Amino acid sequence: MQFRFYANMRTIVGQKAFEVVDADGDKTLRNILNILIGKFPAVHPYLFNSSLDLLPDVPIFVNGRNPRLEEIGLDIPLGPDDIISMFSPISSGKINVEVLR
């Protein structure tokens, strides 16, 4: 699976993409995010609050879909061909187009 970074997230991480090849155990979005933080510790405060919950204003998508709309949220299972896209946090005007559909 692959992370793709956009806008400020790309600057924080220092690259456009990151291929996850060492994903042991459960391959859920939550666990894969932990691998990302292990590889790029600087991204941690941009993703998680002090309770280790994903910040609500961080746009993250799995294969173009918002995992927060799934019943299991960040515990969504991931496969080897999945693409996780991460954008800069939204500072205002939060709206989720998928919810409106």
N, C-alpha and C positions, 0 to 999 in steps of 0.2 A: 504494500500500500504506500501511498505517497501523500505527503503534506505539500500544499502549494500556498505560498505566502504572497499577500498583496499589500500595497500601500505601506504604512508604517510597520506592519508586522514583518515585511520583507527587510526593512532597515534594521529592526531589532535583531532578527535572526541572522542577517547578513548573507542570505541567499534566496533564490526564487523557489526552490523546492528541496525536499528532504525525503529520501526513500527509506522507509522503515523496513529493515531486514532482520532485526534481532528481536522480534516480538514474541517473547516466550509467554506461556500461560494464556489466560483469557484475552482474546483479541477484541476488546470492546473499545469504544471511543475513549472512555475514561482511562483505561490502562495505556492506550496509545498516547494520550496526552501526557501521561507520566513519563513515557519514553522521550517525548519531545522536550519536556522540562529537564530531564537528565542530560540531554544532549545540548540544550540551549537554556541554561538557568536564567538568563536575563529576561526571558519571556514570561517567567512565572508571575510577577506582579501585574502583568498586563492581561493575564488570563483568570487568575484565581483571587478570591478574597482571603481574609485571615482564617476563615473556616474551611478553606480548600474547596469552596463551591465556585463553579465557573461563573464569572461575572456576567450579569444579564445583558450588558451592552456589547459583548464580544460576538461579532458575526462569525459563525462557524457553520460549515456545510459539509455534508457527506454526500458525494455524488450529486451535488447541486440541491440537496434537500436539507432543511433545517432539522437536526436531530432532536431539538427541544419539542418538536411537534409530535414526536413518537411517544407512545405510552411509557417506554422504558428510558427515554431521554439519552443521557450519556452512556448508558449501559448497552446501547445498540451494538450488536456484533458487527465486526468488520471482516471483510475478505481481502485476499491478496491484491485484487485489482481496484479496490476502493480508493477514492481520492478525497482527501480532507482539505478543504479550502478555508483559509483563515484570513480575515480582513482586520483592519484597525478597528478599535472600539468606536462605537457611535457616540458622539457627544451630545446630539440633540435630534429631535424629530424621529424618535424610535417608532418604527412601524414594520410589521411583518406582513408582506404581501400575501404569503401563503395562508395566513389566518383569515385575511379578507376574502379569499376565494371561496 
